[in-house]
Amino acid sequence: MASAEAASTTKWWPYTLWRGIPLLSLFLNRLECTILYLEAMKAGSSLQNVDVSDANREHIVELCDRADALLIEYAKTHASHMPDRGSEGTLVSFLNTVPVFVHRLKQRLTGTTSGTEGEHAVELPKDAPPSPIHVGT
């Protein structure tokens, strides 16, 4: 009886491996994306403790640039493994919210720009809903 169970398990093992490797690869990719995203949020959240003044301008620029670099690395990592169109939608939505918010925040706090503000944004039709993240003007 044990040999019959082993034979049936062995029969399905290659199929399970064939299906499991792509899923494991996607899981590892999204885990790496999560780590990058959390590191970017950590860099951005350290702005809460910084006094907004001319003396701290360079430090604020550094923090915003670090957060932006991590967010762009997140986007590249996410884009390297997109199994379907749903992943594309997630990436487009991300690129039109979080990095744009960081650029606007940097401009608002320091008056400087990184030169890439419009690089990530996608032109939306006039009837499109607004981004869920707003920076007051």
C-alpha atoms as one frame of an Amber mdcrd trajectory, in Angstrom:
protein
   0.000   0.000   0.000   2.812   2.399   0.854   4.442   1.897  -2.550   1.155
   2.689  -4.343   0.819   5.968  -2.387   4.431   6.856  -3.124   3.912   6.163
  -6.811   0.836   8.390  -6.982   2.634  11.192  -5.133   5.654  10.920  -7.413
   3.397  11.039 -10.465   2.097  14.512  -9.562   5.349  15.933  -8.221   6.688
  17.305 -11.569   3.339  19.001 -12.260   3.332  20.593  -8.815   6.916  21.776
  -9.273   6.077  23.143 -12.737   3.206  25.189 -11.278   4.970  26.105  -8.051
   8.182  27.663  -9.373   6.495  30.611 -11.147   4.331  31.270  -8.101   7.335
  31.121  -5.796   9.221  33.461  -8.114   6.324  35.942  -8.044   6.115  35.683
  -4.257   9.845  36.392  -3.869   9.614  39.335  -6.260   6.703  40.864  -4.367
   8.502  40.260  -1.071  11.490  42.200  -2.395   9.095  44.945  -3.546   7.554
  45.100  -0.080  10.961  45.512   1.554  11.873  48.332  -0.847   8.518  50.040
  -0.272   8.848  49.853   3.506  12.400  51.216   3.349  11.123  54.121   1.237
   8.333  54.805   3.726  10.875  54.696   6.570  13.057  57.238   4.743  10.035
  59.432   4.076   8.659  59.166   7.595  11.934  60.481   9.014  10.868  63.835
   7.531   8.399  64.136  10.396  11.250  64.838  12.825  13.047  67.400  10.655
  12.591  71.108  11.220  11.746  72.743   7.897  14.310  75.519   7.644  17.032
  76.678   5.297  19.613  75.021   7.554  17.973  71.609   7.063  17.238  72.001
   3.363  20.053  69.673   2.248  18.971  67.023   4.748  15.371  67.198   3.506
  16.554  66.898  -0.101  18.656  63.849   0.858  15.703  62.153   2.555  13.364
  62.839  -0.369  15.951  61.660  -2.900  16.562  58.471  -0.900  12.825  57.764
  -0.718  12.474  58.492  -4.445  15.379  56.198  -5.354  13.857  53.367  -3.318
  10.443  53.924  -4.909  11.911  53.803  -8.405  13.817  50.639  -7.478  10.495
  49.227  -6.243   8.893  50.026  -9.593  11.744  48.416 -11.541  11.611  45.308
  -9.351   7.828  45.093  -9.690   8.048  45.546 -13.465  10.609  42.761 -13.767
   7.930  40.190 -12.914   4.436  40.967 -14.179   2.440  37.821 -14.923  -0.725
  39.614 -16.067  -2.327  42.954 -16.880  -3.509  43.371 -13.309   0.122  43.818
 -12.294   0.506  46.536 -14.912  -2.454  48.415 -13.467  -0.974  48.220  -9.980
   2.333  49.582 -11.251   0.742  52.448 -13.208  -1.355  53.395 -10.194   1.719
  53.324  -7.969   3.808  55.467 -10.334   1.071  58.097 -10.491   0.710  58.455
  -6.738   3.583  57.786  -4.348   6.630  59.024  -6.352   4.645  62.055  -7.536
   3.716  62.811  -3.928   7.388  62.621  -2.871   8.391  65.010  -5.691   5.679
  67.503  -4.737   6.569  67.270  -1.063  10.231  67.886  -1.850   9.340  70.900
  -3.963   7.015  72.251  -1.297   9.499  71.835   1.577  12.676  72.927  -0.196
  11.688  74.747  -3.358  13.939  72.400  -5.340  12.987  69.863  -7.948  14.626
  66.643  -9.000  13.960  67.114 -12.698  11.841  63.952 -12.885   8.480  65.229
 -11.666   6.626  64.482 -14.890   8.638  61.388 -15.695   6.414  58.971 -13.783
   3.045  60.580 -14.336   0.746  59.315 -17.053  -1.577  61.799 -18.770  -5.110
  60.990 -17.637  -8.299  61.741 -19.567 -10.307  64.732 -18.370 -13.007  62.554
 -16.784 -10.560  60.391 -14.822 -10.889  60.338 -11.029  -8.279  62.279  -9.064
  -5.317  60.612  -7.434  -6.067  59.409  -3.902  -3.012  61.317  -2.610  -3.217
  65.100  -2.732  -0.700  67.745  -1.772  -2.409  71.070  -1.179  -1.391  73.941
  -3.391
